[in-house]
Amino acid sequence: MDDILTRTRAAVWHPCTQMKQLEAAPPLAVARGEGVWLVDTDGRRYFDAISSWWVNLFGHCNPRINAAIVDQLGKIEHVMLAGATHEPVVELSERLAQLTGLGHAFYGSDGASATEIALKMSAHYWRNAGWPEKNGFVSLENAYHGETVGALSVTDIPLFKSTYAPLVRHSAQVPTPDARRAEPGESAEAFALRCADALEAHLAEHAATTAAFIVEPLVQGAAGMAMYHPAYVARARELCDRYRVHLIADEIAVGFGRTGTLFACEQAGVRPDFLCLSKGITGGYLPLSAVLTTDAVYAAFYGDDTARGFLHSHSYTGNPLACRAALATLDIFEQDSVIESNHRRKAVLDALAAPLASHPRVAAFRQRGMIWAFDVRDAPPGFARDFARNAQHAGVLLRPIGNTVYFMPPYVTGDEEMAFLVDATLHLLETT
Ligand SMILES: *Cc1c(COP(=O)(O)O)cnc(C)c1O
């Protein structure tokens, strides 16, 4: 184990990490996975309570997803999607269209590339439609849409953005409907609608230069699991229609059942102009992202002029192995009625978590679908790092965001594992 830790520090530049801190807090050296458990090189087991950064849906080494990938490996591992096509990408596009009502799927590899694709497509649409000055974007305060230079322009988290601000194009932010910010006595819905008034004021002034409003529906994940009322998304849809601005739903984190419906937009009863998907799309197996859009957007690119087309590309666009993992993931949703069985799972964890919700150190306990979060009062400096390290010693993989502790367990978590998670967290609150 020491050997791999020395080698990883020497050769691997870890993401979102000040490498010097890895000496005091070494990374978990994972040898294998089994369902919701990660097993380290010494054979110790850790409950993956945050689904490996929100990507895993049906456990590690899931036999059905493994089998689909192995089957595909014997057929074709990869072929470029420019000038070629293959069954997995066609079937995945058809099934996503059926599930979302958005009939055209463009593929990338990571979430950030999906954001880039949606931003470029939206601005290019307006250019093709004869409104080239509509090329600006608006996002929510504390939004997170990825960290490549284009995606950072609509991300609003200082830790990720400030250093690179000189590289990034300006975009506008409107107030977040984060329900924690409601006035005392104000409902989450009333607060959401009050925030939507600010979006309206912005669009009323800037629609002529705005291509799209991009939003994480219902839960702003990287902001610290900030949850808000679906009325905001419903109203945003109306406003985007009224002011002729696209609505881009970034469901990279909240898609595929995380908020209790297959897609979060369903709870607001809306269909976005662009839907960005990644993370859970392959069950957490392989890098794949997709941007789905409407016939109207697609039609604006279609014609004899090459430059009217969307000439964006990535080498691994529509990779067949990743598409097969995604198809196997959709099969599991269907065959196991996952959305319904997650309602039961949610009820079990809600009941188990009651002592957390009423714990004196816990504020703003909140829950939506398969996400639970709370803020820790009087969190000492370095809380997130210390809590993560102590959790690891207790056999749980948790990574608080600031003073927010959250659970995002895989959808195969059993009752005993949920009880273990809550007990471990209660103990950690006494010791961190
Ligand atoms: C994770 C995430 C992204 C970026 O995805 P990557 O695959 O990490 O580039 C974008 N938007 C949201 C809402 C996310 O949670």
PDBQT file of the ligand as one rigid body, heavy atoms in Angstrom, charges set to zero:
ROOT
HETATM    1  C1  LIG A 501     -19.939  17.343 -12.506  1.00  0.00    +0.000 C 
HETATM    2  C2  LIG A 501     -20.739  18.409 -13.148  1.00  0.00    +0.000 A 
HETATM    3  C3  LIG A 501     -20.332  19.001 -14.362  1.00  0.00    +0.000 A 
HETATM    4  C4  LIG A 501     -19.014  18.684 -15.014  1.00  0.00    +0.000 C 
HETATM    5  O1  LIG A 501     -18.873  17.346 -15.373  1.00  0.00    +0.000 OA
HETATM    6  P1  LIG A 501     -17.391  16.754 -15.564  1.00  0.00    +0.000 P 
HETATM    7  O2  LIG A 501     -17.618  15.386 -16.122  1.00  0.00    +0.000 OA
HETATM    8  O3  LIG A 501     -16.784  16.731 -14.201  1.00  0.00    +0.000 OA
HETATM    9  O4  LIG A 501     -16.678  17.657 -16.485  1.00  0.00    +0.000 OA
HETATM   10  C5  LIG A 501     -21.165  19.937 -14.926  1.00  0.00    +0.000 A 
HETATM   11  N1  LIG A 501     -22.326  20.287 -14.358  1.00  0.00    +0.000 NA
HETATM   12  C6  LIG A 501     -22.757  19.742 -13.203  1.00  0.00    +0.000 A 
HETATM   13  C7  LIG A 501     -24.068  20.152 -12.641  1.00  0.00    +0.000 C 
HETATM   14  C8  LIG A 501     -21.960  18.810 -12.540  1.00  0.00    +0.000 A 
HETATM   15  O5  LIG A 501     -22.345  18.325 -11.358  1.00  0.00    +0.000 OA
ENDROOT
TORSDOF 0
